[in-house]
Amino acid sequence: MLRFYYCKIRGDSLLKVKPGTILSFENFNESSQPIIVGIDPGTTTGIAILNLDGEIISTFSKRNFSKADIIEFISNFGRPIVIATDMNPPPETVEKLATSLPAKLFYPDSTLKRKEKSKLIRKLEVRPNRHEKDALAAAIYSYKRLKPIINKVEQKMKAYTKDEIRREVVKRIFRIKDISTIIKRNRKI
């Protein structure tokens, strides 16, 4: 099951909880918007980048795109929170990218068929090539699956100021004695 936790709590700190790790804080650049990235790996790699409103920020493809170049390209647009693929099982390249960035890996229950991909991007004004189309379909599919979670988080966040968010997070952390219990409870998202 996919989980992600993304909560800006004070200044330029970000509360980050990853499966199997302890809670940690890291610097967060205000201009680094959270993004959803679709990847179609291969000799020619396709990349599609969406914001959290599902708007296309970029589509791009390149032959012999190295992992370092892919990471650099993606990071120019924001901070990836999800790396998506249209394949199940996900290609090893996509798994490694998700781990490197670090972002949550998203893949469908079964590999998306050509018809499903075409339906996902049919009404868009962009005309991507085959690789960009697969990446874009993966990004849009993951966005549609994540949208209820994103909406729920945004609705809950509207009720709080930054200080209230920080207090609530701290309160919840210390209400439960074991950090791994917090992580286990949140795996159900």
N, C-alpha and C positions, 0 to 999 in steps of 0.2 A: 504494500500500500504506500502511496505517496504521502509524504509529510514535508512541510516546510514551515519554518518559524522565522518571522521577519518582523522585528519590532524595534523601531528607533526609539530610544528611551531618554537620552539627554545629550545635548551638545552634538558631538559627532561620534557617539558610541552606538553600537548595534548589539542587541542581545541575540546570540546565535546558539541554537541547540541542534546538534547533529546526532543521529543515532549512534549509540555506543561511545559517545564522548562526554566530557564534562562541560559545564557551562563556561563560556569564555566571552570576553569583550574584545572587539577589534575596531580599529578606526574605520569610519565610514565617510566617504567623500560625498558631500551634499549633492554634487552634480551627477553622481553615479546612480542613475535611475535603475530600479529593478527591471530586468528584462527576461523574457521567455525566448529561448533560442531553439530553433529546429535545425537539425543536422542531417544531411544525406551524405554519408561518407563514401569514398571510392576514389578512383583515379581522378575524377572530377568531383570535388566536394561542393555541395550546395549548403548555403546557410540562409536562414530566415530569422529575423529578429522582430519581436512584438513587444510593445509596452504592456503594462498591466490593464490597459483598457482594451487590449486586443488589436490595437492599431499597428499596422506594419511600419517599422522603422527602416528596415533594410532587407533586401534579398541580394544574394551575391553567390557566384560560383567561380571556381578556379581549378585548373588542373594542377596536380602535384602540390596541393596546399599542405604544408607541414603543420604539425600540431602546434608548434610555437606561433606560426603565422595565424592560425585559426584563433588561438587564444588572444593574440594581439588585436586581430580584427574585431572580435566580439567585444573586447574590453573598451574599444573606442566608443561603443554605444551605450554602455552601462554595466551594471553588475548582474550577471546571469544568476537567476535563482532556480531556473529549471532548464535543463537540456533535454530536448525531446527528439524522438525518432519515430518513424512510422513502422518500424519492424519489431516483431516479437519472435524470438529473443532479440534484444538490442545488440547491435554490432559492438564488438570489443572497442573499436575506436571511439564510439560515442560514450561508452562506459568510462573509458580513460579520460575523456574530455570533461565529463561531469565531475569526476573525482579531482581532476587538476584545477578546476576553476574556483572553488568548489561549488557545485550546484546539485540540486536533486535531479536524478535521472527519471524521465517519464517515458513510458512506452505503452502502446495499446495492449489490450488483452489478446488480440490476434493481429497479425500484420495487416495494415490497411490495404484494401484492394484499390486498383486504379480508379474504379467508379467512385469509391468513397472519397478519394483524394480530389478528383475532379469536382465532385459536389461541394467539398469544403471550400474550394477556391473559385468556383464558377462566377460568383457575383463581384469578384474583386476587379479593380481597374488595372492591376498589374498583369503583365503577361510574362511570367517566368519561364525559363527553360526547364527541361525535365528534372534536373537536379535541384534547382531552386523550388520547383513545384512540390517535389517530395519533402523538402525541408519545410516549406511553408505549410503544407498539409499537416505535418507533424506538429509544428508550432501552434497552428489554429486548433487542431484536435485537442492538444494538451490544454490550451487556453480555455476551450469550451468545457472541458472536464474540471478545470480548476476554478472557473468563474464563480460558482457558488461559494467556494471557500474564500476567495478574494472578496466577494461582496459581503460575506458574513464578517470578515475581519474589518473591512471598512466601516460597516454599520456599528460594530462594537467600538471602534476607534473614535468615531464621531462624538461619543459621549464623554471622552476623557481629554484632559489637557496632558501635556508631556509629563508633568510631575505626578498626576494621577496614574498614568500608565506605569511609571517607574514604581510607585508605591504598590500598585496592584500586582505587578510581576514579583516584586520582593516578597510581598505578603504570601503569595501562592508558593513561592519557593520555600519559604521557611515554615509554612503550614505543614508541608510534607517533609519528613526527616530525611528521606533517602532521595537523592537527585535522580537515580535510575527509575524510581516510581513515577516521577514527573514525565520522564521520557517515555516510559511504557504507556502511561495514560494518553499521551499525545500521539501515539502511533496510530490511533483510530481515526485520525483526521483524513 
